[in-house]
Structure formats: structure tokens, C-alpha cells
Amino acid sequence: MYQILLLFILLLGIPFQGHASNKFTWENYAKVSTYGAIRGVVALPFEHPLDCLKTNMQALPGNHSALGVTKNIYHNKGILGFYRGYIPNTVRVVIKQIYRWPMMLFIPLGLESLEIFKRSEMNKLVSAIIIANFECFIITPLERIKVWLMTHLKNKGGLLYFLTKNQKGLGGQLMAGLRPVYAKQMVSWITFLVADDFFRGSARKYFKADGPLDFWILFIISILVGIINTLCIMPFDCVKTHHQKNTTSGKKKLFKTMRELYRQHGWAGLYNGWKVRIFHFIVHASFTITILEKLEVALR
């Protein structure tokens, strides 16, 4: 509890340091948050079906075929099956985008005032660790609801049924899968921010660009970042899905579940749905990296 309080104090102080103090205004915060929320809502109709397909592939590790899982979703719920949990997921995405964008922009700017963080890779690494620690407690219950709704296709009760069924001990049920979510977010943020910074910095030097990079350069960067990010986080993402799809598996330990998946299904059990995940990430990053590039250039 003290660590979380300390983290909040650190987060509150960082945006008001050095160069960032001139840029961190509530007006800028509101603008960046609005951009993030709009970005999330606009991209979600494309991202949600891919996320649903990937999640169901992870929940059924014996079935490695994207086509087979697609047929199963369609057979149970029709086309609406790919949008099951869409409204709670919209709420999840909007909440995430509102705090993520200001943190992605203002925390690195604030850290630059300290000599040790002037190197971009160290700056992005520490920024990633701070963001991951902050958000894992926020998104775990949202991820839990999303995974449950996506993987319980035959259940007609939806969110109301989940809340009624788990009325006793609801807090514990909503926080099921906290450990794999924490591990996943830590790995995901580090690989995303560090790899994105490296590739965009390299591209800017190679093309001698002073302003924002062209869309196609950013699109290629998003593919490279997506491949690296997917290879690193998929085992943790698979474990997260298994811990959050029902009640009992959430009580298992992270690496114990990982070993069980590997023993039963080999590497395929830990990387089931990786192709869908990469495609999903490319769609996600195409929106994110392009906006991030323009906002970072504008704020410097």
C-alpha cells in the first residue's frame, strides 16, 4: 500500500519537472486525453473482433486454427459473437486511453530534467515501468470482465449474470489474474516504448527528419514493434486468459500455469493466436504510433 502511495506521489511530481513543467497544463492534458479517447473509440470496431478471436484461441489451446475458432464463435452467437463484451470493452478502452496518452507524453518529458534519464532508452524504460505499475490495478478488473464475456459465448446473462454469480467475493473475482496482468503489462510497456523509441529515433536519423515521420515509415515501424511485442508478451497473455476465463484457474500461480500449458500443448499452448495478435497490434499501433509521433513533435 505504501509503495502505491509513493508511486502516485512520483507520478504527480514528474510532469512538473524541467521542460515538462512548461508543457503540462490541464488544457494540454485535456487535449491529449481527448485524442486518446477518440483514438480508442475509432479503432475499437476493428480491434475488438481480433481481440475476441485471439482470446478464444488462447482459452482453447487444443484448437490452433483461427478458422476453427472463428466458426465456433459464429456458430454460437453469429456475427454478434465477435462483438460480445463490446460495451464494457469500450468503457475499458476509453478509461485506458484517457490516462495512457498523458502518461506516455508527459512522464518522459518530466524525466528528462534528471541527468540519468536524458538518454532516451533509459527514459522510456523507466516511463514504461511507472505506467505498467500504475495501470495494472486499474485494468485487471476490466480485463477480467472482458475475457469472461468473450469466452462464455453460450451464456446469455452477460455482465449482469457475472456480477450476480460472483456477488460474494466480487472484489477477489474482479482482481483474478492480477499477477499475469502485471507481468504482461510490464513486458508490454517496456517492449513497446523502448522498441518504438529505438525505431523512430533510427528512422529520424536516417531520413534526417525534423518534423513528424511519414505514415508509411511509421506503419513499417509499427509492424516491427508489433512482432517484438507479441513474441515477448504472448506467454503472459495466454496465462492471463486462463486465469481470467473462470473462477478456479485464477487461483493458480503464474509460472505453474505456464509450465502446465507448455507440458500439455508445447510452445503452441503459449503462443496460440500469435498471428492474430500481431495483426491486432499492427492495427492498434498504426493508430497509436502515428498520433504519438505528432504529439511528441508538437510538445517539444
N, C-alpha and C positions, 0 to 999 in steps of 0.2 A: 504493500500500500504506500509506503514511504517512497519507494522507487518511482511509482506512478506520479505522485505529487511532485517529486523532483523533476521528472520529465516534463510535466506541464509548466513548471517554472522556467525550465530551459527553453521550451518551445515559445513561451510568451516573450522571453528576452531576446531570442535570436533575430527576429525580424527588425528589431530596433537598433541593431548594431551597425556601425560603419555606414557603408554605401547604401545598405538596405533601408536605413532609417529615413532616407530621402524618398524612397520608393514605396515603403509600406505605409499607405494611408487606407482608411476604411473605404474610401472611394475606389482605390485600386483593388482592394480585397473583394469588394462587391462585384467589380467588373470581372475579375479573374474567376470568381466563384460562379458568376452567371455564365461565362464562356464554358466553364467545366460542366455545369448542369445541362446546358443546351447541347453540348457535345455528347454527353451521355444519353440523353433522350433521343437525339437524332440517330445515333449509331445503334441503339438497342434493338430495333426491329430486325437488323441484320445479324447482330451478335447473339441475341437470345436463343434462336433455334440451334446455332452452332454450339452454344454452351450447354443446351439441353441434350443434344446428341452426344457430346463429349462426356457429360456427367453420367448418362445412361450406359455408355460403353464402359466407363470405369466401374459402375455398380454391377455390371455383368461381365467380369473379366474372362469368363469362358467363351464369350462371343466376341471375336476380334473384328468382325465385319461391320463397317459403318452402314452398309446397305441393309444388313440383317437387323440392326438396331433401329434404323430408320423405318423399316417395315413394321417392326414391333410397336414403335410409338404411334405410327399411323393407324395400325390395326386397333389399338386400344382407344385412342382418342381422336383419330382423324388429324386434320391439319392443325387443329387447336392444341393437340398434344405437344407440338413443338413450341407452343407459347404458354404452356402450363406454368403458373407462377409468375406470369409477366408483370402483373401489378405490384406484388411485393418486390420483384426484382427491379422495377422502375424506381420504387422508393429507395431501395438499396443503392442503385447506381447514382441517383441524384444526391443522396447523402454523401456518398464517397467522393463524387466529383466536386462538391461544394468545398470540402476541406482539402482534398488532394492537390488541386491546382495551386492554391495559395502556398501550400507547404512545399510543393515541388519548385516553386519560383523563389519564394522569399527566404526559406531556410538556407539554401546555397548562397544567396546574396549576403545574408547575415553572417554566415560562417567565414566569408571572405575577409572580414575585418580582423580575423585572427591569423597570424602568420603561418601557423601549421596547416591551415586549411586553404591557403592560397593556391596550392596545386589542385587542379580540377578533379583528378581521380580521388584524392583524399576527401575533398569537399563533397563529392557525390556519394562516396562510401558512407560517410558519417550522416549525410542527409537521409540516405536510404534506411539506415539503422534507426534513426529517430522516427521517421514516418512509419516504418513497419511496427515498431513498439507502440506507437500511438494508436494505430488503426486496428490492430488485431482484436482488441477488446470491443471495438465498435462493429466490425463486420462479421465476427463469429456467429452471433445470433441471426444475422441477416442471411449469411451463407447457409446456416443450418436449415432455416425455413425454405430457402431456395432449393437446396439439394433434396429435402424431404418431398416437396411438391413435385419436383421433376422426376423423381424415381418411384413415386407411388401413383402411377398412372391410372390404376383401376379404382383408386379411392375417389369417391365423389364428394366427400366432405370438404376437401381443400383445407385452407388455412384454419377455418373455424373448427374443423374436426381435430386438427393437430393441437390447437390451443386447449380444446375441451379434453382430449385424451390425456394430455400432459399437464393438466391443471395443478396437480400435486407435483411439486418439484419442477415447476416450469423453468425457473432460473437455471437449474442444472441442465435441463434438456436443451435450452437455447444455447448454452455455452458448450455443448458437446462438440468435440473436435477442436478445442482451443489449441492444444499442442501442435497438431499438424497445420492448423491455420497459421499459427505463429511462425513455425518453421518455413512454411510456404511463402508467407509474406516477406520474411527476412530475405530469403533467397531470391524471390521475385523482384523486390525493390532494388537489391544490390546489383543483380544482373542487368535489370532494365536501365537504371540511372547511370551505372558505370559504363556499360556497353554503348548506350545511346550517346553519352558524352564523348567516348573514345571515337566512335564512327563519325559523329557530326563534327568533332574537332579536326579529325583527319581530313574529312571532305572539305572543310572550310579552308584548311591549309593548302590542299591540293588544287582547289579551284580558285584560291585567293579571293574568297568571298567576304565582303564586309557586311552585307545585309543578309536577309534570310536565304537559305538554300532553296534551289528549285524543287518542285514537288516530286519529280521522278528520282532525284537524288535521295530525298527523304524517304520515298517509297522503298528504294533498294535498302536503305539503312534499316527501315522497319522490318524487312524480311530477315536481314542478318541478326538483328536484335531478337526477333521472334524465335529464330532457330535456337540461339544460345539460351534464351529464357526458358523455352519449352524443354530442352534437354536437361536443364538444371532443376526445374520445379515439378516435372511430371510425377516422380515417385511420391513426393509430398502431397501433391494434388490428388492422386489416387487414394492415398491413405485417408486424406480429409474426407473424400466422398464416402469411403467405407465407414468412417466414424460417424458421419452425419446422416446416413441414409436410414438408420433405425436407432432404437434405444440401446440395445445391448453392446453393439460394436464400439460405441463411443467411450466405453469404459476401458478399452484395451489401450496398450501403450503404443506409441508411435512406431518405434523400430521393431517391436514384436509383430505388429500388423504388416509392416514392410517385409519382414522375413517370411511371414505366412504367405503373402501374395507371391513372393519370389519362389518359394518352395512349391506352391501349387500350380503356378502358371508361368514361371520363368520371368525373363525380362518383359515379356508381353503383358504380364499382370501389372507391372509398374508403369508401363508406357502405353497402355491401352488407350486409344483415342488421340495419340500424339499428332497424327496428321491433321485431324480436325482442330486440335489445339493450336497448331502452327497457323492454319488458315484463319482461325478465330483471332489469333494475336495480330496477324498482319492487318486484318480489318480494323481491329482495335487501335493498333499503333499508327495506322495510316491517318486516322483522325487525331490521335494524341500527339505524335511527334511533330506533325505539321503545325498544329496550334502552339505547342510548346516552343518550337523554334521561333515563331513570330513574336510570341510574348517575351521570350528571353531577350531577343534583339531589341525589342521596344523598351524593356526595363533597364537596359544597360546604357 
